[in-house]
Amino acid sequence: MKKQTIIVLILFICSITYAQKPLSSDLLYADQTPMKIKLNYSNKNMKKKTTDSTYIETDLNFFQEDKWNTIPVSLRARGNFRRAKCYFPPIKMKIKKSQTKNTVFNGNKSLKLVLPCKIENENNDNILQEYIAYKIYEIISPYHFKTRRVDVDFTEPKGKKSKSYQLKGFLIEDDSRLAKRFDGRVVEQFIHPMAMGGLTSVRHAFFQYLIGNTDFSVSFQHNGKLLYTNKEFLPLPYDFDMTGWVDPSYGFGNPTLGLSSLSERVYRGFKRDNELMNTVRTQFIDSKAEIVKLVSSYKEEFDNTSEFDKMFGFMQEFFETIEDDGKFQKSILDKARTK
């Protein structure tokens, strides 16, 4: 067995040792089939009348145990960019603990709901692409947010009339629940990336390169969170819509990096020991078959085959880079940040 492979196995075993503890309230995420839900609210009011502390009250209808159930929920819009640019803003959902008892939401008092951005044909496919990115990261790192797909029957009141939409979406567990799984806490403070756990940080950087994401900052927790557990600070990525992986119609390249489109990749990780970099490289290569199988399993769910093909080809380009010594050196090792 090669030395590098042995190192990968040791690091993997260590990551499992310090990984999550099971919670008694895992029912929502244990079942990965899309859950049917119904929501009714005004998008106009959601964007204009909700803030970090102001919510809209409505009912959440969900299909569980062969029947429809109803619980009251509080909702607000999330994300400055999507609040301004999207027809359907992403949602922060709060549920009273007493309302979650004996339901699939038990133990989940707070959730994020990701919905399509605009009313366009490919938007449901964009949601599926973003969801798949979360599932890929589950393969790569034990430190990740849990998710659950939902099929949303959304009714929007418009004066005396209403309009209905059939939307794909997914739920993301709250920060506090994730922290509880790892006996840690989510912190909001500036931490230099080189002071963060090496293995998780490099995995995180490779993953962001895989999906073509430059719209994040682990130092300032932009499109990510920072978990403190086992005396380490660990970056946790989320919000993957502005990536080459999804490449939505409303997307644009990162002007500060001189990128004209989302499909241009730039490695944004910091320079680390070459042995650690190659260890993570080996992990990704060894996980290729599992990742390809995962991505391929969603092909038939896309409304537009070209959206799947574009995503799949983008993934293949990543593996072509890390499998080739010259390309890996030029595109990742030589591009690693030093400041």
Secondary structure by P-SEA (a helix, b strand, c coil): ccaaaaaaaaaaaaaaaacccccccccccccccbbbbbbbccaaaaaccccccbbbbbbbbbbcccbbbbbbbbbbbccaaaaacccccbbbbbbccccccccccccccbbbbbcccccccaaaaaaaaaaaaaaaaaacccbbbbbbbbbcbbbbbcccbbbbbbccccccccaaaaaaaacbbbbbcccccccccaaaaaaaaaaaaaaccccccccccccccccccccbbbbbbccccccccccccccccccccccccccbbbbccccccaaaaaaaaaaaaaaaaaaaaaaaaaccccccaaaaaaaaaaaaaaaaaaacaaaaaaccccccccc
